[in-house]
Structures are given as structure tokens and as C-alpha cells.
Amino acid sequence: MIVMDGILLIDKPAGLTSHDVVARVRRILGVRRVGHTGTLDPFATGLLVIMVGRATRLAQFLSGAEKEYEATIRFGFATDTGDLTGTPSKTADHPSKQVADIKPEDIEAALASLRGRIEQTPPMYSAKKIKGRKLYELARRGEEIERSSVCVNVTTFEASQPPQFNDDGTLDVPVRVVCSAGTYVRTLAESAGNFLGAGAHLATLRRTRAGQFSIERALTLTTLEQLVSVGDPPEGFLISPAEAISHLPAVTLDAEQARRTANGMSLPIAASSIGWERRQQVRMLDARSNLLAVASFDEVKELLQPTVVMTSQ
């Protein structure tokens, strides 16, 4: 039996939901346990980090990673969804009246106003759940509920190419965004439009990085299907669990320590020899560098207590 445990990087095409991609991967690989670390809107493309098999247990160590995007903000009018799939706002003036006088320095001022730590209210058309209800399901029924703002960090928000006027009078501004998990790029686009008094929405969105994972390593669904059909081993397209969380420190265990860890037993480790902070998450590796577990460090008791064990069923 071929073991399918690891991280799969997929270049999602436009038109599919993240759930659609997960379902396709399940069918291609013949594996039931498949999940992802962060939703992409159906109109968006790019990197979707897929967890396969026991690697689904690592979601908590991957979901909060910094994200990077390439996007196009279209100034001229807003939409009810914040992107090109929505209906233009009824209050929008003719776009040529709103954007004709926008200059590059105005665009830079709008983008600069949204860099750093900012408060952002999740859009109604989003997969976020409030009291167990997905916001987009409520929005489709014409309902709108109060949402609390959240603090996000926008490290980079800059124009990546010169702005381009369209025949309908709108203005397209390609941008590059680096931000914390949970940031809505659609909302950034809307906020930039509000800053300039022009209205804006997101015309394109492509995720190019999630944490350490880059779009350059991603496969299309078609390529994945081809690799599996010709019998390529999983090692050729799956990132090992140990590599997937390589941002965490690691300890290599001997045979007896590995046995104890596989049974969820804590291991003593001298706090003075490592300098970790309390509750530091640590990879527990066997002699072949396979991930056996992730443990939490208790510096008072000088113990590593496994919190996620990869070897159990």
C-alpha cells in the first residue's frame, strides 16, 4: 500500500472553489483525508496548500502563515462582493468622472494608508463563520449582520506595474500584497477606492506564496493527474510532513525515545541546553528525519510533551 502523507501545492484555476480542488485531489489520489490551509475565492487563482493523509494534523502549524498575492485593483466603481463577480454599486457615478484625474502619487497615498497594522472588517461575501453561519450564505439571501473588525498586518502593498486606463474609463492598478493570514485583499481594494473617493473592486487575484511555500513549486490538477496515472511515487509531488513545518526547531530521537513519543509519552530535555521559550512547538524526528510528532516544550518541568502524534492511526 502506498502511503500518502504530506503537503501538496496546487495552482488553483479560476472558477473552482477551494472545496472543489480538495474533492478533485481526493479523487486523483484515492485518499479520503485531504484538507487545505486557506481558502481562495472561486475567481482567484494560485497557490492552494493541500494537506494529505496524516499531514492534515498539521493544519494549526500552517494556517497562520503570511500570504503573498498579485492582484489588480480596478478603480471606478465598487461592487457588492468587492470583486469582479459582483454587481456594481447602484450609487456609482460614471467611472470616467471618478478616475480621470487620479495620478500615480494619489495611488501611492491610498496604498500607503493601508500598510502596517490596520483594522479590517470581514466582508459579507466571505467564508468566515459567525455563530456557525457562513457570511456569504447570509449575503446571498440579502442579509447583512454586524461583524467585528480584526487587526491584520499588511507588510507590503505597492503598485507592481504602471496604472492602465480602460476603454470604459476605469483604471487598473496591478499591485503586490504581502499580509498576515486572515487579510482580505478585496477589502484592501475597496478601502483604497474609498480613500480616493472613486470606488474600487478587485479585478484579479493570484496567491503566489503561503509561508515558506511558493507558487513555483505548485502543480496544476491536470499535471497531478498525469503524474499519478503514470505511477510516479508520492515523494515526487508531496512535501514531507517534516519539511512542511521546517520553521519549527527539531530534535532527533533514538529508538527508545521514538517509541515513547509514538505512544504520546513526554521526554525529558534540559532547558539550559536549548534556550527555547515556554510552549515552543518542536518537531520530533526519527533517525531518518521522519516526523513522529510535534511536542510542546515545558521549561519548568523540562519536558517535551507530544501534542500531535503522526504515527497513530
C-alpha positions as CSV (number, residue, x, y, z in Angstrom):
1,M,0.0,0.0,0.0
2,I,1.4,3.4,-1.0
3,V,1.5,5.9,1.9
4,M,0.1,9.3,1.1
5,D,1.1,11.7,3.9
6,G,2.3,15.2,3.1
7,I,1.7,18.6,1.6
8,L,0.6,19.1,-2.0
9,L,0.9,22.5,-3.6
10,I,-1.8,23.1,-6.2
11,D,-2.0,26.0,-8.6
12,K,-5.8,26.6,-8.5
13,P,-7.5,27.7,-11.7
14,A,-10.2,30.3,-11.8
15,G,-13.8,29.0,-11.5
16,L,-13.2,26.3,-8.9
17,T,-13.8,26.7,-5.2
18,S,-11.2,25.5,-2.7
19,H,-13.6,22.7,-1.8
20,D,-13.8,21.7,-5.4
21,V,-10.0,21.4,-5.5
22,V,-9.9,19.3,-2.4
23,A,-12.6,17.0,-3.9
24,R,-10.5,16.6,-7.1
25,V,-7.4,15.8,-5.1
26,R,-9.3,13.1,-3.2
27,R,-10.4,11.5,-6.4
28,I,-7.0,11.7,-8.1
29,L,-5.0,10.3,-5.2
30,G,-7.7,8.0,-3.9
31,V,-7.2,9.4,-0.4
32,R,-10.0,10.3,2.0
33,R,-8.2,12.6,4.4
34,V,-7.5,15.8,2.4
35,G,-7.8,19.4,3.5
36,H,-6.4,22.9,2.8
37,T,-4.8,25.6,4.9
38,G,-6.6,28.7,3.5
39,T,-9.5,29.4,1.2
40,L,-9.1,31.1,-2.2
41,D,-12.2,32.7,-3.8
42,P,-13.5,30.9,-6.9
43,F,-12.5,33.8,-9.2
44,A,-8.9,33.8,-7.7
45,T,-6.0,31.6,-8.9
46,G,-2.8,30.5,-7.4
47,L,-1.3,28.6,-4.5
48,L,-3.5,26.3,-2.5
49,V,-1.7,24.4,0.2
50,I,-3.3,20.9,0.4
51,M,-2.7,18.6,3.3
52,V,-2.9,14.9,2.5
53,G,-3.3,11.9,4.9
54,R,-1.9,12.4,8.4
55,A,-0.5,15.7,7.3
56,T,-4.0,17.1,7.9
57,R,-3.0,17.1,11.6
58,L,-0.5,19.9,10.9
59,A,-3.2,22.5,9.9
60,Q,-2.6,24.5,13.1
61,F,1.1,25.0,12.3
62,L,0.4,26.1,8.7
63,S,-2.9,28.0,8.5
64,G,-1.5,31.2,10.2
65,A,1.3,31.7,7.7
66,E,2.0,35.0,5.9
67,K,0.5,35.3,2.4
68,E,1.6,37.0,-0.8
69,Y,-0.6,38.0,-3.7
70,E,-0.5,39.6,-7.1
71,A,-3.7,41.5,-7.7
72,T,-5.4,44.1,-9.9
73,I,-7.4,46.9,-8.3
74,R,-9.9,48.4,-10.7
75,F,-10.8,52.0,-9.7
76,G,-14.1,53.5,-10.9
77,F,-16.8,51.7,-9.1
78,A,-17.4,49.3,-6.2
79,T,-19.3,46.0,-6.3
80,D,-21.4,44.3,-3.7
81,T,-18.8,41.4,-3.4
82,G,-15.7,43.6,-3.6
83,D,-14.6,41.8,-6.7
84,L,-15.4,41.5,-10.4
85,T,-18.0,38.8,-9.8
86,G,-20.3,41.2,-8.0
87,T,-22.9,43.7,-9.1
88,P,-21.7,47.3,-9.5
89,S,-22.9,49.6,-6.7
90,K,-26.1,51.5,-7.7
91,T,-24.7,54.7,-6.3
92,A,-21.6,54.7,-8.5
93,D,-21.1,57.6,-10.9
94,H,-19.9,57.1,-14.4
95,P,-16.3,55.8,-13.8
96,S,-14.6,58.3,-16.2
97,K,-15.8,61.1,-13.9
98,Q,-14.2,59.5,-10.9
99,V,-10.8,58.3,-12.1
100,A,-9.6,60.5,-14.9
101,D,-7.7,62.8,-12.5
102,I,-6.1,60.1,-10.4
103,K,-2.3,60.3,-10.5
104,P,0.4,57.8,-9.5
105,E,1.1,59.8,-6.3
106,D,-2.6,59.6,-5.4
107,I,-2.5,55.8,-5.8
108,E,0.7,55.6,-3.7
109,A,-1.0,57.6,-0.9
110,A,-4.0,55.3,-1.0
111,L,-1.8,52.2,-0.7
112,A,0.4,53.7,1.9
113,S,-2.6,54.4,4.1
114,L,-3.3,50.7,4.3
115,R,0.2,49.4,5.2
116,G,1.1,48.2,8.6
117,R,-1.3,47.1,11.3
118,I,-4.8,48.1,10.4
119,E,-8.4,47.2,11.5
120,Q,-10.3,45.4,8.8
121,T,-14.0,44.3,8.8
122,P,-14.6,40.9,7.1
123,P,-16.8,41.3,4.0
124,M,-20.2,39.7,3.9
125,Y,-19.2,37.8,0.8
126,S,-16.7,35.7,2.6
127,A,-16.4,32.1,4.0
128,K,-15.9,33.4,7.6
129,K,-18.4,31.9,10.0
130,I,-20.2,33.9,12.7
131,K,-22.3,31.8,15.1
132,G,-21.9,28.8,12.8
133,R,-23.2,30.6,9.7
134,K,-21.1,31.4,6.7
135,L,-21.3,35.1,5.8
136,Y,-21.6,34.5,2.1
137,E,-24.7,32.3,2.6
138,L,-26.4,35.2,4.5
139,A,-25.3,37.7,1.9
140,R,-26.8,35.7,-0.9
141,R,-30.1,35.9,1.0
142,G,-29.8,39.6,1.2
143,E,-29.0,39.6,4.9
144,E,-26.2,41.6,6.5
145,I,-25.1,41.2,10.1
146,E,-22.7,43.1,12.3
147,R,-19.1,41.9,12.0
148,S,-16.3,42.8,14.4
149,S,-13.2,44.3,12.9
150,V,-10.0,42.4,13.3
151,C,-6.4,43.6,13.3
152,V,-4.3,42.5,10.3
153,N,-0.8,43.3,9.2
154,V,-0.1,44.4,5.7
155,T,3.7,44.3,5.3
156,T,3.7,45.2,1.6
157,F,1.0,47.0,-0.5
158,E,2.6,48.5,-3.6
159,A,2.0,49.1,-7.3
160,S,3.8,46.5,-9.3
161,Q,3.2,48.0,-12.7
162,P,2.1,51.4,-14.1
163,P,-1.6,52.1,-13.9
164,Q,-3.6,51.5,-17.1
165,F,-6.8,53.3,-18.1
166,N,-9.5,51.1,-19.7
167,D,-11.9,52.0,-22.5
168,D,-14.8,52.3,-20.1
169,G,-13.0,54.9,-18.1
170,T,-11.9,52.7,-15.2
171,L,-8.3,52.5,-14.0
172,D,-6.5,49.2,-13.4
173,V,-3.6,49.2,-10.9
174,P,-1.6,46.0,-10.6
175,V,-0.4,45.5,-7.0
176,R,1.7,43.2,-4.9
177,V,0.4,42.4,-1.4
178,V,2.2,40.7,1.5
179,C,0.0,40.3,4.5
180,S,-0.9,38.3,7.6
181,A,-3.3,35.4,7.4
182,G,-6.9,36.5,7.6
183,T,-6.4,39.6,5.5
184,Y,-9.0,40.2,2.8
185,V,-7.3,41.7,-0.3
186,R,-10.8,42.6,-1.7
187,T,-11.3,44.8,1.3
188,L,-8.0,46.4,0.8
189,A,-9.1,47.3,-2.8
190,E,-12.4,48.7,-1.5
191,S,-10.6,50.7,1.1
192,A,-8.1,52.2,-1.5
193,G,-11.1,53.2,-3.6
194,N,-12.8,54.9,-0.6
195,F,-9.5,56.8,0.2
196,L,-9.6,58.2,-3.4
197,G,-13.4,58.7,-3.4
198,A,-13.5,56.7,-6.7
199,G,-14.9,53.4,-5.6
200,A,-12.9,50.2,-6.4
201,H,-13.0,46.5,-6.6
202,L,-10.7,43.6,-7.2
203,A,-10.4,42.6,-10.8
204,T,-7.8,39.8,-10.4
205,L,-6.2,37.9,-7.5
206,R,-3.5,35.4,-7.6
207,R,-1.8,33.9,-4.5
208,T,1.9,33.4,-5.0
209,R,3.1,32.4,-1.6
210,A,1.9,31.0,1.7
211,G,4.6,30.9,4.4
212,Q,7.6,29.0,3.0
213,F,5.6,27.6,0.1
214,S,5.8,29.3,-3.3
215,I,3.7,29.1,-6.5
216,E,6.9,28.0,-8.4
217,R,6.6,24.5,-6.7
218,A,2.8,24.2,-7.4
219,L,1.2,21.7,-9.8
220,T,-1.9,22.1,-11.8
221,L,-4.6,19.5,-11.2
222,T,-4.0,18.2,-14.7
223,T,-0.3,17.7,-14.1
224,L,-1.0,15.9,-10.8
225,E,-3.5,13.6,-12.5
226,Q,-0.8,12.8,-15.2
227,L,1.9,12.1,-12.6
228,V,-0.4,9.7,-10.6
229,S,-1.6,7.9,-13.8
230,V,1.9,7.0,-14.9
231,G,2.7,5.8,-11.4
232,D,5.1,8.5,-10.1
233,P,5.9,7.9,-6.4
234,P,4.3,10.3,-4.0
235,E,7.7,11.6,-3.0
236,G,7.8,13.3,-6.4
237,F,4.9,15.6,-5.7
238,L,4.3,15.5,-1.9
239,I,6.3,17.6,0.6
240,S,7.1,15.5,3.7
241,P,5.4,16.5,7.0
242,A,8.9,17.2,8.5
243,E,9.8,19.6,5.7
244,A,6.3,21.2,5.7
245,I,6.9,22.6,9.3
246,S,10.6,23.1,9.0
247,H,10.1,26.6,10.5
248,L,9.9,24.8,13.9
249,P,13.0,23.6,15.7
250,A,13.7,19.9,15.7
251,V,15.2,17.1,17.9
252,T,16.3,13.8,16.6
253,L,15.3,10.8,18.8
254,D,17.0,7.5,19.4
255,A,15.0,4.2,19.1
256,E,13.7,4.2,22.7
257,Q,12.8,7.9,22.6
258,A,10.9,7.4,19.3
259,R,8.9,4.5,20.9
260,R,7.9,6.7,23.8
261,T,7.0,9.6,21.5
262,A,4.9,7.3,19.3
263,N,2.9,6.4,22.5
264,G,2.4,10.1,23.4
265,M,4.8,10.0,26.3
266,S,6.8,13.0,27.4
267,L,10.6,13.2,27.1
268,P,12.9,15.0,29.5
269,I,15.1,17.7,27.9
270,A,17.4,20.1,29.7
271,A,16.1,23.6,29.4
272,S,19.6,25.1,29.9
273,S,20.9,23.5,26.7
274,I,18.4,24.9,24.2
275,G,17.1,28.4,25.1
276,W,13.5,27.8,23.8
277,E,10.6,29.8,25.1
278,R,7.8,28.2,27.1
279,R,5.3,26.3,24.9
280,Q,7.7,26.3,22.0
281,Q,6.5,23.8,19.4
282,V,9.2,21.3,18.4
283,R,9.4,18.7,15.7
284,M,10.2,15.2,16.9
285,L,12.2,13.3,14.3
286,D,13.4,9.7,14.0
287,A,16.9,8.7,12.7
288,R,15.7,9.0,9.1
289,S,14.3,12.5,9.7
290,N,10.7,11.4,9.5
291,L,8.2,13.4,11.6
292,L,7.0,11.4,14.6
293,A,5.2,14.1,16.5
294,V,5.1,17.8,17.3
295,A,5.7,18.5,21.0
296,S,5.2,21.5,23.3
297,F,8.2,22.4,25.5
298,D,7.6,22.9,29.2
299,E,10.7,24.7,30.5
300,V,9.6,24.4,34.2
301,K,9.3,20.6,34.1
302,E,12.0,20.4,31.4
303,L,9.8,18.1,29.3
304,L,8.7,17.8,25.7
305,Q,5.1,16.7,25.6
306,P,3.8,15.4,22.3
307,T,0.6,17.3,21.3
308,V,0.3,16.0,17.7
309,V,1.4,12.4,17.1
310,M,1.9,11.4,13.5
311,T,2.4,7.7,13.9
312,S,-1.0,6.9,15.3
313,Q,-3.9,6.0,13.0
